[in-house]
Amino acid sequence: MEYQENIVAYIDFLGVSSDLMSVEHDMSHLMGKKIMFDAIRNLITDTIREVIGDSITLYWMSDSLILSSPLLFSIEEPLEEKIKYIEDTFYKISVGAGICQCISACQIYFARGGIAMGPMISSKVSEEPFGTGLVRATELEKELADFPRIISSAILSPFALKLKNPINDMKMYVFDINLPFIDYLSFAEYAHGEGVDRGDGPVRLMLAGHAEGVHDLVIKSKKNPTLRGKAKWLLTYHNLHIEKRGGFSDLIVDLTID
């Protein structure tokens, strides 16, 4: 068992816990929730494996997912080679996290998370991840992400600046005044579960699902002030992405939040 540097993503599916708690004494509804979440989980796993293979480890929990991959370089290797390893590994983790967030958000659950670098104990897929890399990623999600977004740590931000989605050449990360976050809707081409498709049909289906989820959340937020921050952020993000992408103007969510 080795303790080595990894790049780790911790992703929390927002609303899963409250959904499970609301039906904890109703076995039929609980099983229905489990079947639904299992379907999303299988779709995410299959799509990640299809796009980037087995180069990253996926560890599922009831309402979250951990992605990790070791940085396979030695101390003796030149700095340029080490940087290349970090770039390649960060790219794979970012693609996996983007696919995960896109599928989940366009189906039913928005997600929030963090991506960080740090030591982890190398383990089999079935074993629980352990190490400070996971602690750092979890702290990013809990303390700094704030909204339904997956942010990168400061040390990885320069690498995020370079990343583009190869299927549509869109930038993989959005930069704001704080830390960069994944532009997860840029993964809509991947996220329909039937292989990579450059056609508009599957992409429209994913973006329409996201528009519906954002619309419903904005309506709910008018009666529940605690949801307004999240709803406002998602509304702004969704509409800006649709405008940037082009060709789907009918999927703009035409609502406002005071």
NORUR-V190142 format. One record per pair of residues at least 6 apart in sequence whose C-alpha atoms are under 8 Angstrom apart, sorted by the first residue. I is the first residue (numbers start at 1). J is the second residue. Records with the same first field share a line. If there is no record, write none. Layout:
BEGIN
I = J / J
END
This chain:
BEGIN
1 = 121 / 122 / 123
2 = 121 / 122
3 = 119 / 120 / 121 / 122
4 = 70 / 71 / 118 / 119 / 120 / 121 / 122
5 = 70 / 71 / 117 / 118 / 119 / 120 / 133
6 = 68 / 69 / 70 / 71 / 117 / 118 / 119 / 120 / 133
7 = 68 / 69 / 70 / 71 / 89 / 90 / 93 / 115 / 116 / 117 / 118 / 133
8 = 66 / 67 / 68 / 69 / 93 / 115 / 116 / 117 / 118 / 133 / 134 / 137
9 = 66 / 67 / 68 / 93 / 97 / 113 / 114 / 115 / 116 / 134 / 137
10 = 64 / 65 / 66 / 67 / 113 / 114 / 115 / 134 / 137 / 138 / 141
11 = 64 / 65 / 66 / 97 / 111 / 112 / 113 / 114 / 141 / 150
12 = 63 / 64 / 65 / 111 / 112 / 113 / 141
13 = 63 / 64 / 104 / 109 / 110 / 111 / 112
14 = 63 / 109 / 110 / 111 / 112 / 148
15 = 109 / 110
16 = 63 / 109
17 = 63
19 = 33
20 = 30 / 33
23 = 29 / 30
24 = 30
40 = 103 / 104 / 107
43 = 103 / 193
44 = 99 / 100 / 103 / 104 / 191 / 193
45 = 58
46 = 193
47 = 99 / 190 / 191 / 193 / 195
48 = 95 / 96 / 99 / 100
50 = 195
51 = 190 / 196
52 = 92 / 95 / 96
55 = 69 / 92
56 = 67 / 68 / 69 / 92 / 93
57 = 66 / 67 / 68 / 69 / 125
58 = 65 / 66 / 67 / 68 / 125
59 = 65 / 66 / 67 / 125 / 126 / 128 / 129
60 = 66
66 = 129
67 = 93 / 96 / 97
68 = 93
69 = 89 / 93
70 = 89 / 122
71 = 85 / 86 / 89
72 = 85
73 = 81 / 82 / 85
87 = 159
90 = 156 / 159
91 = 163
94 = 182
97 = 150
98 = 182 / 183 / 184 / 185 / 187
99 = 184 / 187 / 188 / 190 / 191
101 = 110 / 111 / 184
102 = 184 / 185 / 187 / 188 / 191
103 = 188 / 191 / 192 / 206
104 = 110 / 111
105 = 111 / 210 / 213
106 = 206 / 207 / 208 / 209 / 210 / 211 / 213
107 = 206 / 209 / 210
108 = 213
110 = 148
111 = 148 / 149 / 150
112 = 141 / 145 / 147 / 148 / 149 / 150
113 = 137 / 138 / 140 / 141 / 142 / 145 / 148 / 149 / 150 / 151
114 = 137 / 138 / 139 / 140 / 141 / 145 / 150 / 151 / 152 / 153
115 = 136 / 137 / 140 / 150 / 151 / 152 / 153
116 = 133 / 134 / 136 / 137 / 152 / 153 / 156
117 = 133 / 136 / 137 / 153 / 156
118 = 131 / 132 / 133 / 134 / 136
119 = 131 / 132 / 133
120 = 129 / 130 / 131 / 132 / 133 / 134
121 = 129 / 130 / 131
122 = 129
123 = 129
137 = 153
140 = 151 / 152 / 153
141 = 150 / 151
145 = 151
147 = 229 / 230 / 233
148 = 230 / 234
149 = 181 / 182
150 = 181 / 182
151 = 179 / 180 / 181 / 182
152 = 160 / 179 / 180 / 181
153 = 179
154 = 179
157 = 179 / 180
160 = 172 / 173 / 180
161 = 173
162 = 171
163 = 171 / 172 / 173
164 = 170 / 171 / 172 / 173
165 = 171 / 172 / 186 / 187
167 = 189 / 198
168 = 186
170 = 186
171 = 183 / 186
172 = 182 / 183 / 184 / 186
173 = 180 / 181 / 182 / 183
174 = 180 / 181 / 182 / 183
175 = 181
185 = 207 / 241
188 = 202 / 203 / 206 / 207
189 = 196 / 197 / 198 / 202 / 203
190 = 196 / 197
191 = 206
192 = 202 / 203 / 206
204 = 248
207 = 251
208 = 251
210 = 238
211 = 238 / 251 / 252 / 253
214 = 231 / 234 / 235 / 238 / 253
215 = 235 / 253 / 255
217 = 227 / 231
218 = 228 / 231 / 232 / 235 / 255 / 257
220 = 227
221 = 227 / 228 / 231
222 = 228 / 257
228 = 257
232 = 257
235 = 253
238 = 252 / 253
239 = 252 / 253
242 = 248 / 249 / 251 / 252
243 = 249 / 252
END
